[in-house]
Amino acid sequence: MTLSPASTIYEIVLAFHIMAVVVAFGVTFAYPVMFAVAGKHDPRALATLHRIEYTVARTLINGGLVVVVAAGIFLASDGHHWSEFFVQWGLGAAIAIGGLVGGVLIPASKLAEELAARDIAAAGHGDVAMSGEYLAVVRRITMVGTGLSLLVLLTILFMVVQP
């Protein structure tokens, strides 16, 4: 067995760049499953799930995006890649994701939490029926969240194949 030379700064920053993507967006791909299970088996958990959703967005997604962009700036500068499509795409995607998370998903998730709590309280000890207002907000969250998930996956593809 031979020992390889120490990793370069570029490789270390690249690793942090990739780890930040995993930390920021990993759980978001599980949201549809979590909400489907809660909606079917325990609708009283929906308000708490929405609180988790916007807390994750504020902390993990926003924090992860800062690391992704900072590391990306280093990587693009160190490798002289600023004119490359994949770098421009990645920067644009990060800006779009940050804007949609802060401007749509966090406020909509907070509203969904409030509406779910209201609908749960109105049900008392009976069966919970979610209001049309709540369902409309959840549809908006689902549409934007699905679009963002596809944007993340497409960005990963572009980063790997570097078209």
Contacts in CASP RR format, 6 or more apart in sequence:
PFRMAT RR
TARGET T0000
AUTHOR 0000-0000-0000
METHOD contacts of the structure
MODEL  1
MTLSPASTIYEIVLAFHIMAVVVAFGVTFAYPVMFAVAGKHDPRALATLH
RIEYTVARTLINGGLVVVVAAGIFLASDGHHWSEFFVQWGLGAAIAIGGL
VGGVLIPASKLAEELAARDIAAAGHGDVAMSGEYLAVVRRITMVGTGLSL
LVLLTILFMVVQP
9 78 0 8 1.000
10 75 0 8 1.000
10 78 0 8 1.000
10 79 0 8 1.000
13 71 0 8 1.000
13 72 0 8 1.000
13 74 0 8 1.000
13 75 0 8 1.000
13 78 0 8 1.000
14 71 0 8 1.000
14 75 0 8 1.000
16 67 0 8 1.000
16 71 0 8 1.000
17 67 0 8 1.000
17 68 0 8 1.000
17 71 0 8 1.000
17 72 0 8 1.000
17 75 0 8 1.000
20 63 0 8 1.000
20 64 0 8 1.000
20 65 0 8 1.000
20 67 0 8 1.000
20 68 0 8 1.000
20 71 0 8 1.000
21 64 0 8 1.000
21 68 0 8 1.000
21 152 0 8 1.000
21 156 0 8 1.000
23 60 0 8 1.000
23 64 0 8 1.000
24 60 0 8 1.000
24 61 0 8 1.000
24 63 0 8 1.000
24 64 0 8 1.000
24 65 0 8 1.000
24 67 0 8 1.000
24 68 0 8 1.000
25 61 0 8 1.000
25 149 0 8 1.000
25 152 0 8 1.000
27 56 0 8 1.000
27 60 0 8 1.000
28 56 0 8 1.000
28 61 0 8 1.000
28 145 0 8 1.000
28 148 0 8 1.000
28 149 0 8 1.000
28 152 0 8 1.000
29 149 0 8 1.000
31 53 0 8 1.000
31 145 0 8 1.000
32 142 0 8 1.000
34 49 0 8 1.000
35 46 0 8 1.000
35 49 0 8 1.000
35 138 0 8 1.000
38 45 0 8 1.000
38 46 0 8 1.000
38 49 0 8 1.000
39 45 0 8 1.000
39 46 0 8 1.000
43 120 0 8 1.000
43 128 0 8 1.000
43 130 0 8 1.000
44 120 0 8 1.000
44 128 0 8 1.000
46 112 0 8 1.000
46 116 0 8 1.000
46 120 0 8 1.000
46 130 0 8 1.000
47 113 0 8 1.000
47 116 0 8 1.000
47 117 0 8 1.000
47 120 0 8 1.000
50 109 0 8 1.000
50 110 0 8 1.000
50 112 0 8 1.000
50 113 0 8 1.000
50 116 0 8 1.000
51 109 0 8 1.000
51 113 0 8 1.000
53 105 0 8 1.000
53 109 0 8 1.000
53 112 0 8 1.000
53 141 0 8 1.000
54 105 0 8 1.000
54 106 0 8 1.000
54 109 0 8 1.000
54 110 0 8 1.000
54 113 0 8 1.000
57 101 0 8 1.000
57 102 0 8 1.000
57 105 0 8 1.000
57 106 0 8 1.000
57 109 0 8 1.000
58 106 0 8 1.000
61 97 0 8 1.000
61 98 0 8 1.000
61 101 0 8 1.000
62 98 0 8 1.000
62 101 0 8 1.000
62 102 0 8 1.000
65 94 0 8 1.000
65 97 0 8 1.000
65 98 0 8 1.000
65 101 0 8 1.000
68 94 0 8 1.000
69 91 0 8 1.000
69 94 0 8 1.000
72 87 0 8 1.000
75 81 0 8 1.000
76 82 0 8 1.000
76 84 0 8 1.000
76 87 0 8 1.000
81 87 0 8 1.000
82 88 0 8 1.000
84 162 0 8 1.000
85 158 0 8 1.000
85 162 0 8 1.000
85 163 0 8 1.000
86 158 0 8 1.000
86 159 0 8 1.000
86 161 0 8 1.000
86 162 0 8 1.000
86 163 0 8 1.000
89 155 0 8 1.000
89 158 0 8 1.000
90 155 0 8 1.000
90 158 0 8 1.000
90 159 0 8 1.000
93 151 0 8 1.000
93 152 0 8 1.000
93 154 0 8 1.000
93 155 0 8 1.000
96 151 0 8 1.000
97 148 0 8 1.000
97 151 0 8 1.000
97 152 0 8 1.000
100 144 0 8 1.000
100 148 0 8 1.000
101 148 0 8 1.000
104 140 0 8 1.000
104 144 0 8 1.000
105 141 0 8 1.000
105 144 0 8 1.000
105 145 0 8 1.000
105 148 0 8 1.000
108 137 0 8 1.000
108 140 0 8 1.000
108 141 0 8 1.000
108 144 0 8 1.000
109 141 0 8 1.000
111 137 0 8 1.000
112 134 0 8 1.000
112 137 0 8 1.000
112 138 0 8 1.000
112 141 0 8 1.000
115 130 0 8 1.000
115 131 0 8 1.000
115 133 0 8 1.000
115 134 0 8 1.000
115 137 0 8 1.000
116 130 0 8 1.000
116 134 0 8 1.000
118 131 0 8 1.000
119 128 0 8 1.000
119 129 0 8 1.000
119 130 0 8 1.000
119 131 0 8 1.000
119 134 0 8 1.000
120 128 0 8 1.000
123 129 0 8 1.000
130 138 0 8 1.000
END
